[in-house]
Amino acid sequence: MGNTTDELTGPDLEAGIAESDLAEGSKLLGHAKGKAVLLVRSPNGVFAIGATCTHYGGPLVDGIVVGDTVRCPWHHACFNLRNGAAERPPARDPVDCWQVERHGDRLRVTSLLDAPESACPVESPSSVVLVGGGAAANAAAETLRREGYEGPITMVSADSDVPVDRPNLSKDYLAGTAQEDWVPLRPMAFYEANRIRLLLSTRVSSIDIFARRVTLSDGASLDYGALLLATGAEPMRPPLPGADAPHVHTLRTLADSRAIIAAAATAKTAVVLGASFIGLEVAASLRARGVAVHVVAPEKTPLARVLGDEVGALVRRVHEEHGVVFHLGQKAASIGADQVLLEGGASLPAELVVLGVGVRPSTALAAAAGLSVDRGVLVDSYLATSAPLVYAAGDVARFPEGRSGELVRIEHWVVAQRQGQVAARNLLGARERFEAVPFFWSAHYDMTISYVGHALSWDRIDLDGSLDARDAAIAFRRGGRTLAVATIGRDRVALEAEAAMERGDEATLRRIVPESGP
């Protein structure tokens, strides 16, 4: 969030260390010229980079080295050891990179290296239009400039704010522990300096894929040489009496989060409909603000469909320890001015209601344009749609998942960013397959769950560690293959699982989470 200060610990790397003190494959935290520096010895050499992740300030010394990169343990940002480049979201900015010199049997960190120059793109569309103002569109815009594209870029966003760090909207910002100036991904000045035209509070009304033109809701039009659809998804409102009342909120934008915060300032009681990740994160944030919270959901165990019954039960216990009251196996019948009536007849006090019952992909624009749509905008491995020079990324895209080949649509912040990055390179001619292993994290008070992979269903769940101690790794398997791994209190294990999935290394996944029963 930009509030972490490097602490100068470890050896003075300008003075140097004995080369024998840095074993093959190891990392050493030290400092040089008043900055924290991470010294890494990989099979390809010795490298020195800034020690702090540029996303939320995670300690890179606790991460893992994969090839010529180091990965952050918190949210799996990835940095190039040779030049400090932020290779994978959620990191956007590079870290410093330093020259390492050998003096006899000692290694010394000397001068700061210049940032690498952008490469010239293989292809250069006459212009690029990005439809959407979320994670995928923002990552695409930044990647285009980083890759050396010099043509016009226009981002058309229905939101009234610049692209924001959406996970914060239900987590720290909503809880009141993150200030608002941490929420924008970039200030408006960044877009202006990088010649990214940002049209806020603006919608695209139609796309002409033959004329390569988009028409805006005000009647203006934009021609494009290449187009990225990143329209995201829309929160669902159940067909309940009272669901459209002023005190009933959904959460998708910064404006939505501000509205819930304003309501929580006076509300003493709240009902969250839906035990989704968003719904439960909202419940935790409202409890942090002192609001009494009831959660109503039809399932018997929250999050069991994604995390299984045991982890779901743990999540429930954690929330109950913080005062949340669950009404599971139940549905709302109506929403009144100060109460929610359940189908079973019970009435819950509710000065504030938040809907967390899921989202639907925003496909209407794509369908009207004649693009192939089926529970999302259909794309191939390169994120290309059925129309030439039109790509899709983020929550709206339904794509072949890299490990299984199954068509999936994944609503993860980091996945959207990484897809935006790949789509941008491909519209410049890169022909890069999107094969990143999905990753997300979810925070519940002081417990964070990290999840790598993708498991729609499984035939066994294996657990290593203790859920009660909040120190565990959980593998979701089908047909003898590990589809996903969730971790609690084991950030490094999550990184190792991600890297093993990328390699197709089932043996390592079995070592990380052994079979725990028949």
Buried (B, 14 or more C-beta within 10 A) or exposed (E): BEEEEBEBEBBBBBEBBEBEBBEEEEBBBBBBBEBBBBBBBBEEEBBBBBBBBBBBBBBBBBBBBBEBBBBBBBBBBBBBBBBBBBBBBBBBBBBBBBEBEEEEEBBBBBEBBEEBEEEEBEEBBEBBBBBBBBBBBBBBBBBBBBBEBEBBBBBBBBBEBBBBBBBBBBBBBBBEEBEBEBBBBBEEEBBEEBEBBBBBEBBBEEBBBEEBBBBBEEEEEBEBBBBBBBBBBBBBEEEBEBBEEEBBBBBBBBEBBBBBBEBBEEBEBBBBBBBBBBBBBBBBBBBBBEBBBBBBBBBEBBBBEBBBEBBBBBBBEBBEEBEBBBBBEBBBBBBBEEBBBBEEEBEBBBBBBBBBBBBEBBBEBBEEBEBBBEEBBBBEBBBBBBBEBBBBBBBBBBBBBBBBEEBBBBBBBBBBBBBBBBBBBBBBEBEBBBEBBBBBBBBBBEBBBBBBBBBBEBEBBBBBBEBEEBEBBBBBBBEEEBBBBBBBBBBBBBBBBBBBBBEEBBEBBBEBBEEEEE
